[in-house]
Amino acid sequence: MENQTYTEKDLVTFGEYLLSKEREKRIEGDLHGKRTYQPIDTKRRVYHADLENWKNEKRK
């Protein structure tokens, strides 16, 4: 695993992504048909996929 350094601005934009409607829609789409967690529990957790999705969005 590669270590990366993030600026304060990066951390703020990642936090904004975690609170975004886009992430909420992604989670709801992933849970559709396979509810192993309650949506509210899933939204409160931060996953590796969240970081990867945010980095992909940042590159656009």
C-alpha positions in Angstrom: 0.0 0.0 0.0 1.4 3.4 -1.0 1.5 6.1 1.6 0.2 9.4 0.4 0.2 12.9 2.0 -3.0 14.9 1.8 -3.4 18.7 2.3 -5.9 20.2 4.6 -7.9 21.2 1.4 -7.9 17.5 0.4 -9.2 16.4 3.7 -12.0 19.0 3.6 -13.0 17.9 0.1 -13.0 14.2 1.2 -15.2 15.1 4.2 -17.5 17.0 1.8 -17.6 13.9 -0.4 -18.5 11.7 2.6 -21.5 14.0 3.3 -22.5 14.3 -0.3 -25.7 13.2 -2.1 -23.5 11.4 -4.6 -22.1 9.1 -2.0 -25.5 8.6 -0.5 -26.9 7.5 -3.9 -23.8 5.2 -4.4 -24.5 3.5 -1.1 -28.2 3.1 -1.7 -27.4 1.7 -5.1 -24.9 -0.8 -3.6 -27.4 -1.8 -1.0 -30.3 -2.4 -3.5 -31.2 -6.0 -3.2 -28.5 -7.0 -0.7 -29.1 -5.3 2.6 -26.6 -6.7 5.0 -26.5 -3.4 6.9 -29.1 -0.8 7.6 -28.5 2.2 5.3 -28.0 4.5 8.3 -25.2 2.3 9.6 -23.5 2.1 6.2 -23.6 5.9 5.8 -21.9 6.4 9.1 -18.9 4.2 8.2 -16.0 5.2 6.0 -14.8 2.6 3.6 -11.7 2.2 1.4 -14.1 2.5 -1.6 -15.0 6.0 -0.4 -11.4 7.0 -0.6 -10.9 5.5 -4.0 -14.2 7.0 -5.3 -13.1 10.4 -4.0 -9.7 10.1 -5.6 -11.3 9.2 -8.9 -13.7 12.2 -8.7 -10.7 14.5 -7.9 -8.9 13.4 -11.0 -11.8 14.5 -13.3 
